[in-house]
């Protein structure tokens, strides 16, 4: 197509586009008013993104590492296995101690059950046998005395029957004592001793089981592995580092602030944090001040201010990385008239942030703005936006300059 025909085509097409735009219905949007209020001037301070928590996980016990499934950059949930020490010896010891515990419990139960009827019957029978034997020994002694008087046997033979009788009487006393012990059952002292033995064995087993549990190292919280300090097969001593975990689901922008400016801040205040290394449309985050550390750094005489930010995840990877440069926009200056708009009114992604201002005829015009400090759900801006102007806060991402809009009711 040559230049003449192309120009003619455009000339003919423009009226059709204009008619189509006139016939298009207004876009349905949410709007709000821009408002000038007395607010503190915003200043920018440079700091660093830090993990919410960092933990160097160490070995609670010694031994060889037999499982080490993690590598740097991996995400681990709370309670996940980080490493396992060789625990074969302690497992065998637990088996032996559990067997000893079962034996102690059975002995205690035997004492608590007392004597069986068969044991009492057996003891009574023994007493009866001894009494019968005594009667026999008495008869033999009396017979021996008669024979001695008739000079049939010697005095020594008489003494033998007497000693046999006394021995039988002693055995009866022993049998009677045994019968009483069987009938009374075990002594309370023996039962207490048996119970103490069971408690001792239980404590031994519990101690070994606790030691076995400590042979498996688990994650104390949900985090990312940022450093490994050992390898599979390596032998560690108690206290040796295994790996380092960093909690990144939430991060903290640690911003050094001069003392005078820090005095104007309060925990719980909303703050805006920019990450210059990210694309323009993705670099602004909103967080809350969680701490103003009351310990100034000796070099710069600044106080660390911690701003906690929810860290978005993209394909399981945290958007904000530890150690990243962060710029906090904080309201620490004197109060001056400041134009505030809802945060959703800011449209990012272009050369500069902008807001769509609704004109009297219902059409929208993009106005470039500079963004200041955050004030709750609103943010301060500087630009050619008049006080009381109507700005689009929802539905603005698809608007075009000059497009007609209609506010939702």
Secondary structure, DSSP 4 states (H G I P E B T S, - for coil): --HHHHHHHHHHHHHHHHHHHHHSPPEEEEEEE-EEEEEEEEEEEEEEEEEEEEEEEE-SS-EEEEE----TT-EE-TT-EEEEE--HHHHHHHHHHHHHHHHHHHHHHHHHH---HHHHHHHHHHHHHHHHHHHHHHHHHHHHHHHHHTTSS-HHHHHHHHHHHHHHHHHHHHHHHHHHHHHH-S-HHHHHHHHHHHHHHHHHHHHHHHHHHHTEEE-SSSEEEEEE---TT-EE-TT-EEEEEEEEEEEEEEEEEEHHHHTT--TT-EEEEE-TTS-GGG-EEEEEEEEEEEEE-TTT-EEEEEEEEE--EETTEESSPTT-EEEEEEEEEEEEEEEEEEGGG-B-SSSS-EEEEE-TTSBEEEEEEEEEEEETTEEEEEES--TT-EEEEESGGG--TT-BEEE--
